[in-house]
């Protein structure tokens, strides 16, 4: 049976409308030279797009294809600042935990590009709990000292200029990994070292991922990254007369 000409015209109009209604949006991913994870299966994509208008920059979230029982890949534009990204990530983390159907084996990962292999890579953050705005690790450790007595604790801060301090002492980026390893080996007295990461919320997401992957390279049986991450607003931190 042949479709008449009128019906053909209707079908063409529908297809054309669908094509033009699907606006292509790009996510500019961060880039590092290390792959933490190279593959992931059974996943759902989450997108945070960058959109700038005349007065502001916003993060557009697309999680419509997320399935709570799968691994979630967070594809986030590197140009977004942490104060736009982290609140959205926290909401999505909570949404997944509250879902009626869950999978305890499913993980959450950030995606980024490996500049060496030219492939997509992934950074797990399933267990990360973000402390936002008013918290900084050195104050948190002081207030919860009983939890950290058995560890050698180091506060690492990436400030608004993406400069690094370790317990308030400036460290050059090129020396960071070697410095931490040597310092922990010398000072830990046999205790496990916990690295507590702090990020000024004005940093970009791209800078955040680069710093996180760099810190991940420290992990071993002697050095761990804390599951708490502090994304702070410097103006809201308590006055201490000390270097962060």
N, C-alpha and C positions, 0 to 999 in steps of 0.2 A: 504493500500500500504506500502510495506517495504522499508526502506531506505537502499540503497546499502552500502556495506562495505567502499567504497572510501569516500562517503559522511559522513558516521559516523566518519571516521578518521579526516576529515576536521573540523567537528563540535567539536570534542574533542580538536584539536589543538587550535581552536578559544577560547574555554572556558578556556583552560589552560593558554593561553596568557593573557586573561583578568584578571584572578586571580593573576597572577604573576606581572602584570603591576600595580596593585593596592597596592602600598606600604603602609603598616600600619604605621602611625605616631601618636605619643602620645603627648598630651598636659598635662604637670604637672600643675594642677591648684593650686592657692593659697589656704590657709586654715585659717579660723578663727573660733571662737566659738559662733558667732552670725549670725542669718539669717535675712538679711534686707528684702528680698522677697523670698518666698519659691516656687512659681509657676509662670509660664508664658506660655501663649498660642499663637498660630498663630505667630510663630517665624521663623527666618532664622539664621543659624549658621555662624559666622565669626571665622576663626582660625588664630592665630599667633603662628607658631611653632618656637621652639628653634633649631638652627643648629650651631654647632661649627666646624670649620675646623682648620687647623694648624696655621693660622695667625689671625683669627678673629671669632667673633660671629655675626650671622645675624638673623633677624626675617623673616620667610617665611610666607607670607600672603595668605590665601585661602578664598576668598569671592565669589567664583563662584556660590554658591547656594543662594546668597542673593537676596531677593525680596524687593524692596523699600517700599512697602506698609505694610510690616510686622514688628513686633518687632525684633530687631537685638540682638542676644546674642553673645558677644565677649568672645571667649574662648582663653585665652592668657597664654602662658607658664610662670610660676612664675620666671623662671631663667633669663628671658630677662630683660635688664636694661631699665629704662624709656627713655633714649635717643634713643633706638631702637623702643620702643612701641608707645610713644606719637605721633611722626610724622605720623606713619601709621594710628593711630586712628583718627587723625585730617583729613587726606585724606579721610578716609572712612566716617566720619561725613559729610564732604563737598559733597562727592559723593551722599550720601543719600538725602541731601537737594536739590541738583541740579537735581535729578531724575525727569523724565517727569511725572511719576505717584507717588503721595505721599499720605500719610495718617497722618493727624495731630494728631491722637490718638496714633500712633505707638511710641514706646520708644526704647532706647538703654540701654542695661544692660551689666555689667561685670559678668561673672560667677566665682564662687569659691566654695570650699567645706566647709560645716559646720562640724567641728570636733565633735560636740556634737550629732547632729542628724544623722551624717554620710550621709547626703543628699546634693544634689546640691543646692546652694543658689545664689541669684542675687542682684547686686547693681546697681540701676538706675543711669545713668549719662547723660540723654538726653539733659539737659539744661547746662551742663558744657561747658565752653569755656576755652580752654587751652592757657595760655600765656607762650610762650616758649623761653628759652635761656636768654634773656636780661632783663626780668621783675621779680620784687619781690614785694610782696603786699604792704610793707610799703612805697615804692617809688610810687607805683601806686596810693595808697590812697592819698598821699601828692599831686600828680599831678591832682587828680580828687576829691579834697576835697569837692566840692559842692554836690557831689553824696552821701557823707557819713556823712554829718553834723548831720543828724537826728538819727544816730546809734552809738552804742558803738562798736568800731572796735578792734579786736584782731588779731595780726599776729602770726600764728602758723607755725613754721618751722621744717621740718624733714631733718636734714643735711645728709651729705654723709655717716656718721657713724650711721645713723638712730636714732640719739639723738634728743630730742625735746627741743625747746625753745618757750616761749610765750612772745612776745614783747621783745625778746633778753634775757630773763631769763630762765635758764635751769630748766626743770621740769622732774621728774622721770616718766617713763611710767606708773607705777602702781598708780601714784597719779594724772595723767593727767585729767581724767574726773572730779574727785572731785575738783581739783584745778580750772579748768575753771568755773565750776558751782558756786563755792564760790566766785571767783574773779569777775565774771560777776554780780552776785547778789549784791556784795558790791560796785562795781565801776560804774555800768551802769546808775545809777540815773533814773531808770525807762525806759530807752531806750531799744529797741531791740538790742541784741548783734549779730554782724556778725563775724563769724570765717573765716578768710582768710587763706587758706591752701597753703603752699609752700613746694616743694619737690626738693631736689637735684637730678638732672637727672641721677646721678650715682647709685641711689637706684634701687633695683630690683623691678619688677612689683609685686612680692609677698609681699615685704615690703610695697609697695604703697597701695595695697588692704587692708592689715591688718591695716594700719594707717587710711585709709579712713573709714573703718567700725568702728574703734574706735571713730573717730570724729563724725560719723553719730549718735552715741549713745548720743551725746550732744543735738541733735536737739529737740526743743520744741516750744511752742508759744513765748518763750522769747529769744531763741538762734537759729540762722540760720547759715547754711553754705553758703558762697558766691558762686555764679555760676561761678566765675572766679577762676581757679586754676593755680598756677605758678610753672612751671617745669623749673628750672633755671640752668644755667651754672655759677658757682660761679666766674669763671675767667672773665665773661662778665658783671658782675654787677658793678654799679658805686661805686667808693671808698667813704665810708661814715665815716670811723673810728668808726663804731658802731658794736655791736654784732647782728648777724642775728637771 
